[in-house]
Amino acid sequence: MPPKLLTHLLLALVAVSGAAGGANSIVGGATIEANTIYGAIRGLETFSQLCVFNYDTKNVEVRYAPWYIQDEPRFAFRGLMLDTSRHYLPVDVIKQVIDSMSFSKLNVLHWHIIDEQSFPLEIPSYPNLWKGSYSKSERYTVEDARYIVSYAKKRGIHVMAEIDVPGHAESWGNGYPKLWPSVSCTEPLDVSSNFTFEVITGILSDMRRIFPFGLFHLGGDEVYTGCWNLTPHVKQWLDERNMTTKDAYKYFVLKAQEIAIDLNWIPVNWEETFNSFGGSLNPRTVVHNWLGPGVCPKVVAKGLRCIMSNQGVWYLDHLDVPWEEVYTAEPLAGINDSAQQKLVLGGEVCMWGETADTSDVQQTIWPRAAAAAERMWSQLEAISAQDLETTVLARLHYFRCLLNHRGIAAAPVTNFYARRPPIGPGSCFVQ
Amino acid sequence: MPPKLLTHLLLALVAVSGAAGGANSIVGGATIEANTIYGAIRGLETFSQLCVFNYDTKNVEVRYAPWYIQDEPRFAFRGLMLDTSRHYLPVDVIKQVIDSMSFSKLNVLHWHIIDEQSFPLEIPSYPNLWKGSYSKSERYTVEDARYIVSYAKKRGIHVMAEIDVPGHAESWGNGYPKLWPSVSCTEPLDVSSNFTFEVITGILSDMRRIFPFGLFHLGGDEVYTGCWNLTPHVKQWLDERNMTTKDAYKYFVLKAQEIAIDLNWIPVNWEETFNSFGGSLNPRTVVHNWLGPGVCPKVVAKGLRCIMSNQGVWYLDHLDVPWEEVYTAEPLAGINDSAQQKLVLGGEVCMWGETADTSDVQQTIWPRAAAAAERMWSQLEAISAQDLETTVLARLHYFRCLLNHRGIAAAPVTNFYARRPPIGPGSCFVQ
C-alpha cells in the first residue's frame, strides 16, 4: 500500500473581521481541525487565502465571515514533475517551485533528476556518475537532495525521485562507459551486463537514504532497443537466452522493479511498460500515463494503480494547451466502477525541461498547473463543468495574482500560448 | 552637489584556499578595506563571487589566491529603472530586483511609480490619488515604499522616485478629476489650475518623507499639449498670459522643479525638457537622456549634469538589442573635456512595463543589464573594446548562471531576442 496521503480538513471561522474592531484587533477566531499534519498545513493555506489586506484600513481581514469549511482532497496524489536534466535547476529555484506548489495544494514533487543529457546527482557508491553533469557546478550533492526533501516535507510535499531506465540514461556512461553497450550504442543501457544492475542497485541504495517517500519512479518510457541487436556482445547474450530485444526490455524493467521493491519502494513506471507487458509488471506497480487518454481505464481494469498525465492536457511544455483543457481533464474518465476508481491515485502535471530553465520555469508552470490542482483537490461536484469563463476564470486570475504577490513569476492567464508576456499594460486580474 | 556616491574599495585576499587545508579549514584570510559602507558592501559582493563551491571536496574555495583587488566604480550613478504603472510589481518582486541589482553593483533603483495607466502609491495628503490604481490590491502603502527604500539601502542601493509631469499623468485624475483640463482632455495635467500644483506639492511633500535620496525625477517627457488649446478655460489662461502651449510646458516643468528644490531635492528631467528649453532649467538639473545618442555632450557643454539611457541600447524593453550593443554603449561618447566628463553622473537601463510584469520582468532585465553594469562600474581601460566573444561572453554566461544559482530568472545570454526561452537542452554556461 502507498503511504497514507489523504488528509481531512475542517476549517471553522467565526466572525473574523478586522474592520469592525479597530486597527489591530482580532474579532472572533479561527479553528483548524485536521486528522494529519498535512491537513493542518492545507487548512492554514486555505486560511491565508481567505485573508485580504485592506489598503484603506490597513487591516488584514477575512471577508464574508463567518466561514465554515469542511474540505479534503479528492485525490491522494497531486503531482508536479520537474526535469532537472535538460536544464539544471538550482536548489533555490526548486525551493521556489515547492513554495508555489504548496499554494495550490499540490503534494508530490516528481523529481525527474537524470536523463540522457545530464546526470546532476551525487551517488556516493558510484562517484563518477555525476561527471555526466553539464558542468562541475550544475550538480546536486546528497546534502542538497536531502535539503530539498526536507524543505518540501515542511510544506506538505513528498518528493518522488526518478531514475529513468533503460532508455533516457545516456548520461550515465560519461562516468562509467561500460554502461553503454558500445561507443556507437549509448542507449539503452547495456542489458547484458551485470555491472548495469550493480550500478542501479548502488544508485537506488544511495537514493533510498535520501528519499523516504514510498513511491519511486523507474521510468521505462521511449526505449528504442534497435542498437542492442547491432552490438555483438549484447546480441550474443540475447541469442543465448533466446530473447528478443522486447523481451530484454521487459527483463530490464522487471529487474529494476525487483531492486526497488527490495528497498521497500513501490515502483512507478511510465505507461509503455504497461502497454508492452502489463501482465508481467509487479502487482504493486503504479502505471504513469502520459501518451494519451484511455490508459488508466485499462490499467485499473487489470488491478494496477494509475497516475494520469495525458500529455495532451497535462504536459506543461505543450504551450498550446489552453487552461480550459487543463482544467477539464478528468483522471477518472472512462472508469465507472468505484473499486477501480480507487486505483487511480491522482494525476500529475509534467514540466519537461527542454525549453524551460531558471528563466522561465515558473511562468511555464503557472497558472495552468493551478487549473489541474483544482481538478485534483476539489470534489467532483464542486468543479465547474461548463461555462468556465464565468466560474473558473476569475478564480484563476485571482490565484495567478496571488502567486505574483508572493513573488512567483506566474504568467498571464489569458494569453493564447502559455508563458507569453502580457500584450500591453493592465491589471493582473484581467490578463 | 549630489550626495556623495563614489566609493573606494580595497580588497586584499591572501592565500585563501580550502582545498589545501582540509574539509572545514580556512587557510589564510581576507581583508576588505573601504572608505564607505557602500564600498564594503561591494567588496563583500566581489568576495562572494570569488568563492566557488567545490562539489568534489565540498569546500568553498577561492581559487588562484592570493588576490589583491583595488577597485572603485567608474560612475557614481549606475541605475535601473522599474515601471510599476503599466504593470503593478508586488513588493516581493521589487525586492528580488533589488537583490539582483546588488549582485551586479548597480546602485540606483529609479522607481517610475506612476504613469498614465495607474497610480499605485498612497499619498496621505491626497488620499484619493491611489483610486487610480488598477485594483484595490495593486497598490503600495507608505509603509511598503518605506520598506523598499530600507531594503534597498541595506544592499547599497538608493531609490530615486519619479512623478512624471505634466504628461504621463492621466491616472491622477481618477481620484481628482479636476486635475484633468476636461473630460476630453485628460493629459497633460491642467497647467492653468492652482490645484494642480497644490497636488504636486502635496505629493512631493509626502514623498520627501519616504525617499531620502538626493535626486528626484520629475519626468517631463512626451508632453503633447494639443488639447490644452482646445480646452476653453486653459486656452483663456494661456491667452491672458500671452503664452503658447510650449511656454506653458516650460512653465509647468520649472514650477515643478521649484517645488522639488524647495524640498531639498535635485531635480532630474527627461531630455525633452532640455531639448525644448534647456537654458531655462534650474542649473542643478540632471538631464536624463533617452531618445538617442549625442544628448549628453550638449547637456554637459551647457554645464548641466547628465544620465545616459539611450533607448537604442539601454532600454530593456527593446528586446532586439543584443547584449553586445548594451555592452559597447559609452556614456562619455563625444565628451572629451575632462571637466565636462565629470558632469555625466552615469547611466541607467530602463525596464518599461508595457509587456513586463511579475512573470517576465527578471528575464527581461537579465542578463543584458549586467553588460551595462560592467560598463558603468569598471574603469574604461578594463572594459573589453573588441572581440567581445572571447573576452566578455564567458563572463556574461558565468554571471547569468550566478544569477540563476541565486534564484534570479535571468534569461539565456545567446538568444537573439532578449528573454527568449532556451532553444533546447544544455548547460547554463553556453546558452
Interface residues (C-beta under 8 A of the other chain):
Chain A: V52 F53 Y55 D56 K58 S85 R86 H87 Y88 P90 D92 V93 K95 Q96 Q117 S118 E122 W130 Y134 S135 K136 S137 E138 R139 T141 E143 G353 E354 T355 A356 D357 T358 S359 D360 V361 Q362 Q363 C401 N404 H405 R406 G407 I408 A409 A410 A411 P412 R419 P421 P422 I423 G424 P425 G426 S427 C428 F429 Q431
Chain B: V52 F53 Y55 D56 K58 S85 R86 H87 Y88 P90 D92 V93 K95 Q96 Q117 S118 E122 W130 Y134 S135 K136 S137 E138 R139 T141 E143 G353 E354 T355 A356 D357 T358 S359 D360 V361 Q362 Q363 C401 N404 H405 R406 G407 I408 A409 A410 A411 P412 R419 P421 P422 I423 G424 P425 G426 S427 C428 F429 Q431
